[in-house]
Structures are given as C-alpha cells and as structure tokens.
Amino acid sequence: MLMLAAGTLAHAQDNTRHYAVNLTTADFKARVYDYQTNANQWKYAGDKPCLVDFWAPWCGPCRALGPTIEELARLYDGQVYVYKLNTQAEPEVAAAFGIHSIPSLLFVPAQGTPQMAQGALPKEVLQQLIDTILLGKPAQQAAPAPAQ
C-alpha cells in the first residue's frame, strides 16, 4: 500500500513539470541574446526559435497568462524554447529591451529579426504568432465575414 502511494505521488509530480524555463540575466545572455557583447547587431544564441515572456509576480494579466504560456511550452516542446523572465527580479534585461508594459512577449526566430507583442493575448493568437513568426508556417487565411 505504501509503495502505491509513493508511486502515485511520483506520477503526480511528473504531471506538474514546468516546460517554460525561468531565466536570469546571465541565462538570457547565454540562451537568447547577449545585448552587451552584441549591442549593435542582433545575434540569437539559441539553436531553435524561442518565445520570451517578460512578466512580474505583481502583474495580474501576467499571472493570468502564465498557464497559457505553460500550455504553449508543452504544445511546442521540441520545436520552440519557451522562457519566462521576471522583470522585477531581472530589471537589467527589461531595461535593455525597453520593457515598460507587461506582459510583453518577445518572439525570436532561429534566424531573422525578433518581434515584440504586448498584452495578455489569447492562446489562439499566440499560437498563430508562434506558427508564423517562429516556425515560418503560412498565415491562416482570414475567415470570411458573416453575411448580414
């Protein structure tokens, strides 16, 4: 009976694995972009595209977006790195990117220019942005307007 309970606990812990990785300033420089060394030229440090969620614990919309970011990290596991950067704990990175409003999301393709989005965007919008900006899939055709 004790073994079953221990096995169940271990299984429950596996289900709570976080896929989005929290970054420090040093991690950001190593995994995404060293803005001090490469101040005049964007040079992505990763080998796969990434999404960086700039957030803070006191930010209600950031907390509301958190589960969606985790869900996207699981959905795109192996294709896109998903990072979270606490702007309160790591103000240097936020300042380097001119982050004045959170949540802010940085979409970094493996090659090319990164793009920033602001606000707690819906999951469907975030998926479309990941698919087009990060994975290079063609944008979905807009649905026709309903007839009146």
C-alpha positions in Angstrom: 0.0 0.0 0.0 2.8 2.4 0.8 4.5 1.6 -2.5 1.4 2.5 -4.4 1.0 5.8 -2.6 4.7 6.7 -3.3 4.3 5.7 -7.0 1.2 7.9 -7.2 3.0 10.8 -5.7 5.9 10.5 -8.1 3.4 10.3 -11.0 1.6 13.4 -9.8 4.9 15.3 -9.6 5.7 14.3 -13.2 2.4 15.8 -14.4 3.3 19.2 -12.8 6.5 19.6 -14.8 7.0 23.1 -16.0 8.0 23.4 -19.6 8.6 27.2 -19.6 12.1 27.9 -18.3 12.7 30.8 -15.9 15.7 32.9 -17.0 18.1 35.1 -15.0 20.0 37.9 -16.7 23.0 35.5 -17.2 20.7 32.8 -18.7 19.1 35.4 -21.1 22.5 36.4 -22.3 23.7 32.8 -22.8 20.5 31.4 -24.3 18.8 34.3 -26.1 20.9 37.4 -26.8 24.0 39.0 -25.2 22.9 42.6 -25.6 26.2 43.9 -24.1 28.6 42.0 -26.3 26.5 42.4 -29.5 25.0 45.8 -28.8 24.9 46.9 -32.4 23.8 43.6 -34.0 21.2 41.1 -33.2 22.8 37.7 -32.7 20.5 35.0 -31.4 22.3 32.4 -29.2 19.8 29.6 -29.5 19.5 26.7 -31.9 15.7 26.7 -32.1 13.3 29.7 -32.1 12.2 31.0 -28.7 9.4 32.9 -27.0 10.3 35.1 -24.0 7.5 36.1 -21.6 8.5 39.3 -19.7 6.4 39.3 -16.6 6.3 40.2 -12.9 4.6 38.5 -9.9 2.6 41.6 -9.0 1.1 41.8 -12.6 -2.5 40.4 -12.7 -2.5 39.9 -16.5 0.9 38.2 -16.3 -0.4 35.8 -13.8 -3.5 35.1 -15.9 -1.3 34.5 -19.0 1.1 32.1 -17.1 -1.0 28.9 -17.6 -1.3 29.7 -21.3 2.5 30.1 -21.6 3.0 26.7 -19.9 0.4 25.1 -22.2 2.2 26.6 -25.2 5.5 25.4 -23.9 4.1 21.8 -23.7 2.4 22.1 -27.1 5.6 23.3 -28.9 8.1 21.2 -26.8 11.0 20.2 -29.0 10.2 22.9 -31.6 10.4 26.2 -29.7 12.0 27.2 -26.4 9.7 29.0 -24.1 11.3 31.2 -21.5 9.9 33.4 -18.7 11.8 36.4 -17.4 10.7 38.1 -14.2 11.3 41.8 -14.9 11.1 42.6 -11.2 14.0 40.2 -10.4 15.9 40.9 -13.7 15.4 44.6 -14.4 18.6 44.9 -16.5 17.2 42.8 -19.3 13.8 44.6 -19.2 15.7 48.0 -19.4 17.8 46.7 -22.3 14.7 45.9 -24.2 12.7 49.0 -23.2 10.0 46.9 -21.5 7.6 49.4 -20.0 4.4 47.4 -20.1 4.0 43.8 -19.1 3.2 41.2 -20.1 5.5 41.7 -23.1 6.3 38.8 -25.4 9.5 38.5 -27.5 9.2 36.2 -30.5 12.7 35.2 -31.6 13.0 33.2 -34.8 16.1 31.0 -35.2 17.2 33.3 -38.0 15.9 36.8 -38.6 14.6 39.7 -36.6 12.7 39.2 -33.4 9.3 40.8 -32.9 7.6 42.0 -29.7 4.0 41.8 -28.7 2.3 43.3 -25.6 -0.6 42.3 -23.5 -2.2 39.0 -22.4 -3.0 37.8 -25.8 -5.4 34.8 -26.3 -3.9 31.4 -26.8 -5.2 31.2 -30.4 -3.4 34.5 -31.3 -0.2 33.3 -29.6 -0.3 30.0 -31.5 -0.7 31.9 -34.8 2.2 34.2 -33.9 4.4 31.2 -33.0 3.4 29.3 -36.1 4.1 32.3 -38.5 7.0 34.2 -36.8 8.8 31.3 -35.2 8.0 28.3 -37.3 7.6 30.0 -40.7 4.2 28.5 -41.4 2.0 30.4 -43.8 -0.5 32.7 -42.1 -4.0 31.2 -41.9 -6.4 32.8 -44.3 -8.9 35.1 -42.6 -12.3 33.7 -42.2 -14.9 35.4 -44.4 -17.1 37.9 -42.7 -20.6 36.5 -41.8 -23.3 37.5 -44.3 -25.7 40.1 -43.0 
